[in-house]
Amino acid sequence: MSQYRSAKAVYSAKIEFKVNKISTADVWQAVRLGWKDFMLQPSHYFFTVVLYPFIGFVLYFGVAGESTITLLFPMLAGFALIGPFVALLLYEISRRLEQGLDTSWRQVFSAMKSPALPAILTLGLMLAGLFMAWLITANLLYVLVYGPVYPLSLIDFVKEVVTTPRGWLLIVLGNGFGFCFALLALCTTVVAFPLMLEHQVGALCGIQASVQAVRVNPVPLVLWGGVISLGLFLATLPFLMGLIIVLPVFGHATWHIYRKVLFFPIQQDFS
């Protein structure tokens, strides 16, 4: 098992790694392990109670403008795009649980001193840009189908969408484009953030590892992406409060997916 280097370690742009072949059973096992980590460290989820609903409401009221109602579903569905970055501290908790290390707040936040933090933030900004591009695309799709007139009532909008041919066209197009955005995020970040956190490597290395991981394990990792997207969407429905449980579990599970997918050849130091 590879060891996490201290914040004083020298930053390295890349590291040698290999990709394991996993199965769909490994995906469900990772979810179970994520739940186990969640149950072992409930004291760390105060930030989840405060942070994630806050982020959701800020995104909802801040980016939607006059098209708030029509962008509500894309915003909720697209939340999975930025989840890998926001769950960064959860990876650190799982790493420490795995190695029997101190999981106090002070120790967990020490990960923010990592030399790889600029690279992590860079990849996080990429996901934020992807999220904004998805919202712009969703709005353009609505205008293409319905024109530049926005509904005043959420109930009327939902009724229109699910009971008319135009509404179903919007659903099909929206889900098709949404799948493309989600697949792009999955292929570029599925193991990137845990790798960057543990081995303090660059964003490009994280992206390359994620692309190779999906190339070797397309079915299990697409399943993993689908589980995340559906779970996060369902969790946002009760006023985003379901995120308090779902996000930590998926965050921890992502660490275990990373552990199952990547391994690192033992490198001997001859100096």
Secondary structure, 3 states (H helix, E strand, C coil): CCCCCCCCCCCCCCCCCEECCCCHHHHHHHHHHHHHHHHHCHHHHHHHHHHHHHHHHHHHHHHCHHHHHHHHHHHHHHHHHHHHHHCHHHHHHHHHHHHCCCCCHHHHHHHHHCCCHHHHHHHHHHHHHHHHHHHHHHHHHHHHHHCCCCCCCHHHHHHHHHHCHHHHHHHHHHHHHHHHHHHHHHHHHCCHHHHHHHHCCCHHHHHHHHHHHHHHCHHHHHHHHHHHHHHHHHHHCCCCCCHHHHHHHHHHHHHHHHHHHEECCCCCCCC
